[in-house]
Amino acid sequence: MATGKLIGSSVDPTLTTGFGQYFWLVKYTAEATGLLSEIKIKSPGSYNVKVAVYADNAGEPGALLAKKNTSTAVVAGWNTIALENSCLVIQGTDYWEAVITENAILYYHASSTARRWKSATYSGFTFPDPAGTGFTSDAGAAAGELGFGVLVVSPSGISQPIAYGTPKLSLSIKPPGYQQAIAYGTPTVTVETAGITIYPPGLQVVIAYGAPALRYPQTISPPGLNVPIAYGTLTLTFSGAAVIYVPGHQQSLAYGTPTILKYVFHLILDGRYNIESPETNRAYVIGRDVYGNPVYGEAHDSGESDLVGERLDFQPDPAVPTEAQAGDVAAAVLAKMRLTKARGVILIPYNCGQELWDVVQITDAGANQPAVKFRVVGLRFEYSPRQARYQHKLILGAP
């Protein structure tokens, strides 16, 4: 969620003589709705402060909403003080920021606003709840304090292109041309689908309502593609009783808690596979040392030779000077042969997380591929709005 200023003046404050050892309150109107969790205060030097936030009660400080009773050291410039608890503030509502300091110098804003103060001893002071009485009051310069917290975006209306549920209406209809001053009949609306949430027309909601559960596989249409009907088969399950909100009612919190259950697999639209034994399953490399004597090295894939018999390949390489290096070259020859063992291509719905060289496991019963692993050695993306095509072609190789 976004964090920003909720209450306080937007004008940069200037240094002015203030009140040390005074319980000091300044009235502000909230600029936004959110959870206020910290106070920013500008200080001319190093000393200790305590801060709080009060509700407004008929133009006077009322109930204590949030506080920091622990003495906090500040330095010259702007300081951020985390409150002991957060409180909800509503845009357009009045609140009182409170501060008590050790010394008599503070920053002030030039704008005029309501102020309240009374003498108080800093040591051992805790903010009372409610603020109480006995304050001196005037309308002077505002203190250099700002209230910050998490901004909450409230829905301004619900755009609902189709009805939720299946309503049945039974009406008493008068003949055409019949003039009547009042309505005839009493319409009855019955919603047959139970356990759903119905919202009033005109209430716009930018996030999901209720707790939908999405079950895969399904085909997801690309962002920005205007699709009049759903792709694939989508199952939505709503839990809890139906909730109806009053039109025009401002609600600052999210409606419901959506839950998405996703199984990590992808539908294969089409596929071709080729799995063969390598042409070579035993490699024998002959090199030559610095004295001209032959050196030998070999590598053997016993699993493949058990299946199809031994397929031997001799590789003379005079540039190989030791038996260890000859063995490494032989192992490299077999590794190269293994890369030719498995090949194929599959067509899947677009997967934004697919990357080159990923190892994928494919189960395709129609092609006799039970949990066979391949490595993605090539990618091709196909997008055609006219044909409603949005898919990936994966070129496969040995893992």
RAVENJO-V509476 format. One record per residue. RES is the residue in one letter. SS is DSSP state (h for helix, s for strand, l for the rest). PSI is psi in whole degrees, 0 to 359 (999 if undefined). D_CENTER is the distance of its C-alpha to the mean C-alpha in Angstrom with 1 decimal. Layout:
BEGIN
[[RES,SS,PSI,D_CENTER] [RES,SS,PSI,D_CENTER]]
END
This chain:
BEGIN
[[M,l,154,9.1] [A,l,145,12.0] [T,s,135,15.1] [G,s,181,18.6] [K,s,131,22.1] [L,s,318,22.9] [I,s,157,26.7] [G,s,168,29.4] [S,l,145,31.5] [S,l,357,30.3] [V,l,135,33.7] [D,l,129,34.3] [P,l,161,36.6] [T,s,157,40.1] [L,s,129,42.1] [T,s,153,44.5] [T,s,132,46.5] [G,l,211,44.6] [F,l,106,45.3] [G,l,153,45.0] [Q,l,36,45.6] [Y,s,140,44.5] [F,s,110,41.9] [W,s,129,40.3] [L,s,142,38.1] [V,s,136,36.9] [K,s,133,35.6] [Y,s,156,32.6] [T,s,129,30.9] [A,l,133,27.0] [E,l,339,25.6] [A,l,166,22.1] [T,l,137,20.6] [G,s,182,18.4] [L,s,106,18.8] [L,s,122,21.4] [S,s,353,21.2] [E,s,156,23.4] [I,s,133,26.6] [K,s,129,27.6] [I,s,138,31.4] [K,s,130,33.7] [S,s,144,36.7] [P,l,350,39.9] [G,l,196,40.4] [S,l,121,39.8] [Y,s,187,40.2] [N,s,145,38.4] [V,s,164,36.6] [K,s,142,35.0] [V,s,160,32.7] [A,s,171,31.6] [V,s,132,30.5] [Y,s,152,32.7] [A,s,160,32.5] [D,s,136,35.1] [N,s,94,38.1] [A,l,44,40.3] [G,l,3,40.1] [E,s,157,40.4] [P,s,134,38.1] [G,s,239,37.2] [A,s,147,35.0] [L,s,124,33.2] [L,s,315,29.4] [A,s,156,28.1] [K,s,166,30.2] [K,s,87,30.8] [N,s,343,34.4] [T,s,134,34.3] [S,s,130,36.2] [T,s,128,34.0] [A,s,135,35.5] [V,s,162,34.7] [V,l,176,36.0] [A,l,134,37.0] [G,s,195,34.3] [W,s,137,30.9] [N,s,141,29.7] [T,s,124,26.5] [I,s,116,27.2] [A,s,130,24.6] [L,s,157,25.8] [E,s,334,26.6] [N,s,156,24.5] [S,s,161,22.2] [C,s,149,23.4] [L,s,128,22.2] [V,s,145,23.9] [I,l,134,24.4] [Q,l,135,25.0] [G,l,358,28.8] [T,l,144,29.8] [D,s,142,32.1] [Y,s,163,31.5] [W,s,122,33.6] [E,s,134,32.6] [A,s,147,35.0] [V,s,146,36.3] [I,s,135,39.3] [T,s,167,40.4] [E,l,326,43.3] [N,l,182,44.9] [A,l,22,46.0] [I,s,131,44.0] [L,s,165,40.7] [Y,s,148,38.9] [Y,s,153,39.1] [H,s,150,37.8] [A,s,339,40.6] [S,s,146,39.2] [S,s,135,41.1] [T,s,171,39.5] [A,s,136,40.7] [R,s,150,41.4] [R,s,142,42.7] [W,s,156,44.1] [K,s,157,46.6] [S,s,139,48.0] [A,l,145,46.2] [T,l,124,46.6] [Y,l,313,43.5] [S,l,124,44.4] [G,l,2,43.3] [F,l,136,41.7] [T,l,144,38.9] [F,l,127,37.4] [P,l,158,39.2] [D,l,111,37.7] [P,l,185,38.6] [A,l,328,39.6] [G,l,198,43.2] [T,l,188,46.1] [G,l,18,48.6] [F,l,150,46.6] [T,s,136,48.1] [S,s,148,46.4] [D,s,183,46.4] [A,s,91,44.3] [G,s,203,43.9] [A,s,145,41.6] [A,s,152,38.0] [A,s,157,36.9] [G,l,61,34.6] [E,s,146,31.6] [L,s,139,28.1] [G,s,124,25.5] [F,s,156,21.8] [G,s,192,18.7] [V,s,122,15.2] [L,s,138,15.5] [V,l,122,14.9] [V,l,120,15.0] [S,l,140,17.6] [P,l,141,18.1] [S,l,355,21.4] [G,s,159,22.3] [I,l,125,21.6] [S,l,113,22.5] [Q,l,98,23.9] [P,l,332,25.8] [I,l,161,27.3] [A,l,148,28.5] [Y,l,130,26.9] [G,l,181,29.6] [T,l,97,33.2] [P,s,148,35.2] [K,s,128,39.0] [L,s,131,41.1] [S,s,117,44.8] [L,l,155,46.7] [S,l,112,50.3] [I,l,130,51.1] [K,l,156,54.2] [P,l,153,56.1] [P,l,142,55.4] [G,l,354,57.2] [Y,l,120,57.5] [Q,l,131,56.9] [Q,l,143,55.4] [A,l,336,54.4] [I,l,165,52.0] [A,l,144,49.7] [Y,l,138,51.4] [G,l,165,50.0] [T,l,107,46.9] [P,l,141,43.9] [T,s,127,42.1] [V,s,125,38.5] [T,s,123,37.5] [V,s,118,34.1] [E,l,330,34.8] [T,l,115,31.3] [A,l,160,30.6] [G,l,26,27.5] [I,l,166,25.4] [T,l,124,23.9] [I,l,130,25.7] [Y,l,148,24.7] [P,l,150,27.3] [P,l,143,27.8] [G,l,353,26.5] [L,l,110,23.5] [Q,s,131,20.5] [V,l,128,17.1] [V,l,354,14.0] [I,l,171,11.9] [A,l,149,13.6] [Y,l,147,16.5] [G,l,198,17.8] [A,l,79,16.6] [P,l,146,16.9] [A,l,121,17.5] [L,l,128,17.5] [R,l,134,20.1] [Y,l,163,20.8] [P,l,153,22.7] [Q,l,159,22.1] [T,l,125,22.1] [I,l,126,19.0] [S,l,151,20.2] [P,l,155,19.1] [P,l,139,17.0] [G,l,350,19.6] [L,l,120,22.2] [N,l,107,23.7] [V,l,118,24.5] [P,l,337,26.6] [I,l,164,26.4] [A,l,145,23.9] [Y,l,135,24.1] [G,l,194,24.9] [T,l,113,25.2] [L,l,131,22.4] [T,l,121,22.8] [L,l,131,21.1] [T,l,124,22.0] [F,l,133,21.9] [S,l,151,22.7] [G,l,171,24.5] [A,l,161,27.0] [A,l,140,26.8] [V,l,127,25.5] [I,l,126,27.0] [Y,l,145,26.0] [V,l,132,28.7] [P,l,136,28.6] [G,l,353,27.9] [H,l,125,26.4] [Q,l,125,23.7] [Q,l,117,20.9] [S,l,346,18.4] [L,l,163,16.1] [A,l,149,13.9] [Y,l,123,16.2] [G,l,176,16.1] [T,l,100,13.6] [P,l,140,12.5] [T,l,127,13.1] [I,l,120,13.0] [L,l,116,15.7] [K,l,126,16.0] [Y,l,134,19.1] [V,l,80,19.0] [F,l,166,21.9] [H,l,142,22.7] [L,l,134,25.6] [I,s,117,28.6] [L,s,325,30.3] [D,s,154,33.2] [G,s,148,34.5] [R,s,137,37.6] [Y,s,150,38.4] [N,s,110,41.3] [I,s,115,41.9] [E,l,160,45.3] [S,l,143,47.1] [P,l,152,47.3] [E,l,332,50.6] [T,l,127,51.2] [N,l,1,50.5] [R,s,122,52.9] [A,s,137,53.3] [Y,s,117,56.4] [V,s,131,56.4] [I,s,118,59.8] [G,s,193,59.7] [R,s,128,62.5] [D,l,185,62.7] [V,l,344,64.3] [Y,l,2,67.8] [G,l,3,67.5] [N,l,146,67.1] [P,s,144,64.7] [V,s,148,61.5] [Y,s,150,59.5] [G,s,147,56.0] [E,s,161,54.4] [A,s,142,51.1] [H,s,126,51.1] [D,l,91,48.5] [S,h,328,50.4] [G,h,316,47.9] [E,h,321,48.6] [S,h,331,52.3] [D,h,331,52.6] [L,h,315,51.2] [V,h,4,53.3] [G,l,172,55.8] [E,l,130,56.0] [R,l,96,55.2] [L,s,141,56.6] [D,s,124,56.2] [F,s,137,58.2] [Q,s,95,56.9] [P,s,130,59.5] [D,l,91,57.9] [P,l,343,60.5] [A,l,349,57.8] [V,l,117,56.5] [P,l,347,58.6] [T,l,160,57.6] [E,h,324,57.1] [A,h,316,53.6] [Q,h,327,52.5] [A,h,320,54.3] [G,h,322,52.2] [D,h,319,49.0] [V,h,320,50.0] [A,h,319,50.9] [A,h,323,47.4] [A,h,324,45.8] [V,h,315,48.0] [L,h,322,46.8] [A,h,319,43.2] [K,h,322,43.7] [M,h,321,45.4] [R,h,330,42.6] [L,l,340,40.2] [T,l,0,42.5] [K,l,314,42.3] [A,s,132,39.2] [R,s,158,38.2] [G,s,181,36.4] [V,s,137,34.0] [I,s,156,31.4] [L,s,123,29.6] [I,s,161,26.1] [P,s,155,23.4] [Y,l,130,21.2] [N,l,107,19.0] [C,l,343,16.7] [G,l,359,16.7] [Q,l,133,20.5] [E,l,156,22.4] [L,l,142,26.1] [W,l,5,27.9] [D,l,146,25.5] [V,s,124,27.5] [V,s,149,26.9] [Q,s,125,28.7] [I,s,130,30.2] [T,s,109,31.8] [D,s,94,34.0] [A,h,324,36.8] [G,h,333,38.6] [A,h,13,39.0] [N,l,50,39.7] [Q,s,87,36.7] [P,s,98,35.7] [A,s,48,32.6] [V,s,136,34.0] [K,s,137,32.1] [F,s,163,32.1] [R,s,135,30.7] [V,s,111,29.1] [V,s,358,31.6] [G,s,148,30.8] [L,s,140,28.2] [R,s,127,28.9] [F,s,128,26.5] [E,s,125,28.1] [Y,s,118,26.9] [S,s,98,29.3] [P,l,323,28.2] [R,l,323,31.8] [Q,l,8,31.9] [A,l,45,28.3] [R,s,126,27.9] [Y,s,90,24.7] [Q,s,166,25.2] [H,s,138,25.7] [K,s,119,29.1] [L,s,123,29.0] [I,s,126,32.3] [L,s,149,33.0] [G,s,183,35.2] [A,l,145,36.3] [P,l,999,33.7]]
END
